[in-house]
Amino acid sequence: MHRFFIPAELFKTPEIILPRETSQQISRVLRLKTGSEVLLLDDCGYEYPARLSEVNESHCIASILSKQEAQGEPLTRITMLIGLTQREKFELILQKCTEIGVTTYVPMVTTRTLIQKTSDVEDKTPRWKKILQEAAEQSHRGRIPVLSPALKYADALARSKTEDSLKLILWEDEANHSIKQQLQEFTEKQVSLIIGPEGGLSAEEVELAKASGYIPVSLGKRILRMETAAIHTAGVVLYELG
């Protein structure tokens, strides 16, 4: 059944006029017909089986059949602070980590990121949010992940400093702590992860993170590309914690 996130305020009546973009996707791309059933999501954790009572390119009308709690959200909430990189790599991370179950993304500028000004990515936000929505729909998520505005590294650390979560920073030079060890000793359900850029994080940046409560961890003996590290780490966390 096709799934669509639509604004929560539209669920006030049993019949909903769907947004124009959603209507065009239903009629032009998917070519659904009157009587087809779809699943509408309010981005608040609920999903609504519905039947299309009218289909055309300008608008579609759906009749709500029932309301139920969405089942696709993981128990553990992951906030991923991630260095800005090439568009294709960053968008791959957003797509795949959303499918896995990441809850929040904080793009950040570090000393070695390819992008050095947060203002350089402001115009990319609508496209990134669209990628998150489509990935959430495809993977049966009940909520669209939150995308923070891009921040400088120190500001990203300050934002997460007060969070009551397990804070981990991936660092290739860490030799004493593995991510598996830290996760096995943790019983809460919120994790913050720092993923550095292609050139890695500097020793000074790792020290700043440690001062903000982050624990340096290793993924093992192999050095992974940042997009591989991000996707792999999200999977490991949710495998261990649920």
HELIX and SHEET records of a PDB file:
HELIX    1   1 ALA A    8  LYS A   12  5                                   5    
HELIX    2   2 ARG A   20  GLN A   24  1                                   5    
HELIX    3   3 GLN A   25  VAL A   29  3                                   5    
HELIX    4   4 ARG A   87  ILE A  100  1                                  14    
HELIX    5   5 THR A  118  LYS A  124  5                                   7    
HELIX    6   6 THR A  125  GLN A  138  1                                  14    
HELIX    7   7 TYR A  153  SER A  160  1                                   8    
HELIX    8   8 ILE A  179  GLN A  184  1                                   6    
HELIX    9   9 ALA A  203  ALA A  211  1                                   9    
HELIX   10  10 MET A  226  LEU A  241  1                                  16    
SHEET    1   A 5 ARG A   3  PHE A   5  0                                        
SHEET    2   A 5 GLU A  37  LEU A  41  1                                        
SHEET    3   A 5 TYR A  46  VAL A  55 -1                                        
SHEET    4   A 5 CYS A  60  ILE A  64 -1                                        
SHEET    5   A 5 GLU A  15  ILE A  17 -1                                        
SHEET    1   B 4 ARG A   3  PHE A   5  0                                        
SHEET    2   B 4 GLU A  37  LEU A  41  1                                        
SHEET    3   B 4 TYR A  46  VAL A  55 -1                                        
SHEET    4   B 4 GLN A  68  GLU A  69 -1                                        
SHEET    1   C 6 VAL A 146  LEU A 147  0                                        
SHEET    2   C 6 THR A 104  VAL A 109  1                                        
SHEET    3   C 6 ARG A  77  GLY A  83  1                                        
SHEET    4   C 6 GLN A 190  ILE A 195  1                                        
SHEET    5   C 6 LEU A 166  LEU A 170  1                                        
SHEET    6   C 6 ILE A 215  VAL A 217  1                                        
SHEET    1   D 3 VAL A 146  LEU A 147  0                                        
SHEET    2   D 3 THR A 104  VAL A 109  1                                        
SHEET    3   D 3 LEU A 151  LYS A 152  1                                        
END                                                                             
